[in-house]
């Protein structure tokens, strides 16, 4: 495919895992100069000497425009020269990495801040938007962009056509982010509901664990279709109560990502669920997974939000029960099927309090 020509930008990507490294590859291939931070000295050495990643995307050669640094963070003067920051670290570690780049927020370049993590901070129940406000300030939070959607890293690296949602409280910054990433194999759709996109991206990982459990228990297509549909209804109900726009959950960041993650055996969260359904213990699974399954930690934050909102969310709470309360997967599945029938469509009436509180921190 031919490339869309663009003005080269100085980009710093925090996180060299599957998704961070694939975005670094994508942006460098689009003629941007990419500084990729990794906490692994082995990854830094391999990328700089052979342009290959020792653990992700085996056999793929990265563009020469990708320069790796780490495990020490880039120095302040380097950060201040950046036009774009992409944060591709797990939500649990985002707070410290965002704080490390705070010196660049005074740059005269007006850098873009883009966040691609999908989770809820387990200790605080904070969405990424709130973490950004706490670490980088409300001015940055008001213009930060969030990229989400059905986007497996291995397929992006192979230039499979991919479509994602890009959202921000600032329309112009969402459009800048879309333009930065847009190529014939990578299409962005902009929006203005970061809270909804964040909740969708976080919750779909919890539901992917549920889908994996169902597969591990031996349940087939009827079960998966029903589970995905009810998960969509549940995440829409939670998001609406929080203050997100209900239609956000019908976007690429909502049903698109939910469908992908719940129907693919290459999903890390699906894999965790599948192995739980087969009878393995969580500690054993996480110890051998080799990468982060954000749904495991997110389940804690999701439960706290659900409890605070007073929402009916049996699937998410069922996953929490299997992960943290020792409920056997088969018993939890039976409980889901046997609990009293409810209306299929049931959006809450008391909505928006949590979002108003969060946006109030931003002065909005």
Secondary structure, DSSP 8 states (H G I E B T S, - for coil): ---------EEEEE--SHHHHHHHHHHHHTT-EEEEE-S-HHHHHHHHHHS--SSSSTT----TTEEEE-SS---HHHHTT-SEEEE-S-HHHHHHHHHHTGGGGG-TT--EEEE------TTT---HHHHHHHHH-HHHHTT-EEEESS--HHHHHTT--EEEEEEESSHHHHHHHHHHH-BTTEEEEEES-HHHHHHHHHHHHHHHHHHHHHHHTT--HHHHHHHHHHHHHHHHHHHHHHT--GGGGGSIIIIIHHHHHHH-TT-HHHHHHHHHHTT--HHHHHHHH-S--HHHHHHHHHHHHHHHHT---HHHHHHHHHHHS---HHHHHHHHHHS----S----SS--HHHHHHHHHTT-
